[in-house]
């Protein structure tokens, strides 16, 4: 059955009528409708991979993702399709495609257990959002005599920027991991995995970052060590390319 498409005429009919006619009547009206040669599902798969390979993750890509979903490609399948294509098309292109695919298949997310570990999720960490890649949540637990403790929860893939806890004397931070899987890395060193029960002591003056693994929520209690003239210096984000190398 021919696919009825009017996008070309709607957007370019008066400016490029021949292009609009070829888009609506030939590409979608004829090529896409040759289901005896290739199913709509398979045509969606080919189209998504072709656009991903070119890095064309714009509104047209979102349209074809939505069409792929309509044509029967599941959330699990699109994740596998993009993962497979990443090795041929390029890792950064796959990251961009995943961000859009998550939106299209958002209604199929499996039911999630409550996040935040034993202390709960808390509120969106909006005050520090500019220093994070992805979404994080904050729940203050205690604070007295210069010592504060807060439960910080990272969604999958979320991490904070490189940063340094400065102090003229004392200072630094202690992380107590309570839920999920995460990462901690100091400048010039290998990243180390974090799991519930792990503790990290971060001396003042050490450039570092911490956050969640790609496929797991992660929570830790951040304890601020009191110090003289203690302050934080926020630096550049952890690059997508470096983060993608972590298992």
ABEGO torsion letter per residue (X at the ends): XBBBBAAAAAAAAAABAAAAAAAAAAAAAAAAABAAABBAAAAAAAAAAAAAAAGBBBAAAAAAAAAAAAAGBBAAAAAAAAAAAAAAAEAAAAAAAAAAAAAAAAAABBBBBBBGEAAEAEBBBAAAAAABBEBBBBBBABBBGGBBBBBBBBBBGBBBBBBBBBBABEEEBBBBBABEBBBBBBBGBBBBBBBBGBBBBBBBGBBBBBEBBAABBBBBBBBBBBBBGBBBBBBBBBBAAAAAABX
